[in-house]
């Protein structure tokens, strides 16, 4: 019996399994949609609610000491910074798998594949990049990893060959 032909062929030879292909496409699409969805869910709705208040109330909240609109602008800037990371992840993924960003009739396309849980994963991934790789994430890194590293150091304190110790980290790959 012959192998099914992939519907899409990229640099890695294609992904013939529909479930795997859908997972890849949903992941890529979640990073593509990050900026729009984050602005919509975080600041756009809050602005709508804000301006739905009676004008005397939203004017009060716009002024010192509250500066609510200024706060929303700062949140928008943070979303845009995160979205730049999402765009970089998307571009790298498209490049890695040889996937065209523009829809083509002869190939199945991945725009619109992401669902709510996929978008949550994109947010989580960006949060992990922040925590694990930025100088600003050091406090969260220390709170998350510090106790584990302390326990490992205590457990192997008397080990003569620390370089030979291997620790399984679930979810970290091979």
SETI-632539 format. One line per 5 residues: for each residue x, y, z of C-alpha. Coordinates in steps of 0.001 Angstrom, whole numbers, padded with zeros to 6 digits. Example, Ala and Ser with C-alpha at 12.3 -4.5 7.8 and 13.67 -1.06 7.14 Angstrom:
<recs>
012300,-004500,007800 ~ 013670,-001060,007140
</recs>
This chain:
<recs>
000000,000000,000000 ~ 001406,003398,-000945 ~ 001806,006316,001429 ~ -000789,009106,001104 ~ 000503,012039,-000893
000961,015207,001133 ~ -001390,018043,000221 ~ 001373,020498,000889 ~ 005046,020003,000204 ~ 007610,022261,001822
011298,021998,002535 ~ 010688,019174,005009 ~ 008929,017036,002386 ~ 005378,017770,003435 ~ 003177,016579,006227
000842,013862,004934 ~ -001000,013319,008248 ~ -004037,015656,008267 ~ -004025,015982,012073 ~ -000350,016967,012151
-000847,019369,009255 ~ -003842,020949,011006 ~ -001812,021328,014222 ~ 001018,023042,012343 ~ -001345,025307,010410
-003262,026219,013588 ~ -000004,027057,015355 ~ 001167,029280,012517 ~ -002235,030928,012275 ~ -002326,031640,016009
000883,033665,015714 ~ -000452,035387,012583 ~ -003605,036460,014409 ~ -001927,037398,017700 ~ -001766,041186,017203
-005369,041579,016049 ~ -006882,039243,018641 ~ -004834,040650,021536 ~ -005813,044240,020714 ~ -009440,043210,020290
-009671,041219,023521 ~ -007568,043445,025735 ~ -007791,047124,024804 ~ -010486,047512,022153 ~ -013245,046117,024370
-012069,048152,027344 ~ -012156,051327,025250 ~ -015691,050494,024118 ~ -016783,049945,027718 ~ -014967,053095,028786
-016717,055299,026217 ~ -020061,053677,027046 ~ -019824,055316,030483 ~ -021565,058644,030978 ~ -019288,061386,029634
-018684,062895,033070 ~ -017331,059557,034290 ~ -015051,058802,031342 ~ -013733,062376,031418 ~ -012931,061950,035101
-011139,058659,034432 ~ -009202,060229,031537 ~ -007674,062893,033759 ~ -005095,062755,036543 ~ -004609,060730,038650
-006264,057892,036706 ~ -005149,058481,033085 ~ -007029,055384,031958 ~ -006520,056091,028250 ~ -002787,056506,028807
-002762,053112,030511 ~ -004526,051561,027523 ~ -001948,053118,025188 ~ 000847,051523,027223 ~ -000934,048180,027051
-001274,048619,023266 ~ 002480,049240,023061 ~ 003166,046070,025065 ~ 000813,044075,022828 ~ 002641,045414,019766
006009,044404,021258 ~ 004673,040904,021906 ~ 003139,040829,018443 ~ 006542,041577,016931 ~ 007789,038412,018652
004766,036503,017324 ~ 005510,037768,013811 ~ 009121,036610,014130 ~ 007968,033156,015248 ~ 005500,033027,012346
008087,034069,009753 ~ 010573,031527,011088 ~ 007951,028761,010973 ~ 006866,029639,007449 ~ 010479,029648,006350
011345,026434,008164 ~ 008458,024489,006629 ~ 008575,026201,003222 ~ 005014,027476,003566 ~ 003761,030396,001527
002044,033135,003531 ~ -000336,033999,000689 ~ -003323,031771,-000131 ~ -003007,029743,-003347 ~ -005934,027885,-004870
-004005,024705,-005623 ~ -002896,024204,-001998 ~ -004799,023984,001261 ~ -004223,027152,003188 ~ -003664,027672,006850
-005246,031106,007426 ~ -008225,030735,009748 ~ -007134,027377,011208 ~ -006458,028654,014738 ~ -009140,028196,017371
-009343,029737,020841 ~ -007101,027154,022465 ~ -004484,027637,019744 ~ -004484,031380,020405 ~ -004055,030669,024126
-000964,028610,023268 ~ 000500,031530,021298 ~ 000010,033826,024306 ~ 001564,031197,026551 ~ 004555,030798,024240
005197,034543,024201 ~ 004882,034612,027992 ~ 007450,031802,028219 ~ 009855,033709,025943 ~ 009498,036702,028249
010007,034633,031390 ~ 012866,032480,030132 ~ 014862,034835,027942 ~ 014369,038476,028952 ~ 016127,040383,031687
012688,041599,032819 ~ 011610,037986,033416 ~ 014288,037243,036003 ~ 011960,037493,039025 ~ 009448,035093,037480
012287,032803,036380 ~ 013705,032705,039889 ~ 010259,032071,041410 ~ 009506,029295,038889 ~ 012839,027544,038616
014628,028516,041830 ~ 013003,025940,044152 ~ 013511,023144,041614 ~ 017159,024046,041073 ~ 017707,024236,044843
016176,020776,045313 ~ 018327,019349,042511 ~ 021462,020904,043994 ~ 020609,019448,047414 ~ 019762,016005,046006
023082,015732,044149 ~ 025287,017708,046548 ~ 027458,014673,047295 ~ 027573,013303,043764 ~ 031214,012894,042659
030555,013384,038921 ~ 027993,016148,038517 ~ 028625,016217,034756 ~ 027224,012687,034450 ~ 023872,013538,036056
020946,013389,033663 ~ 017540,014794,034524 ~ 014392,014164,032523 ~ 012477,017389,031884 ~ 008993,016511,030599
008009,018507,027540 ~ 011556,019647,026790 ~ 012158,017340,023836 ~ 014844,014724,023536
</recs>
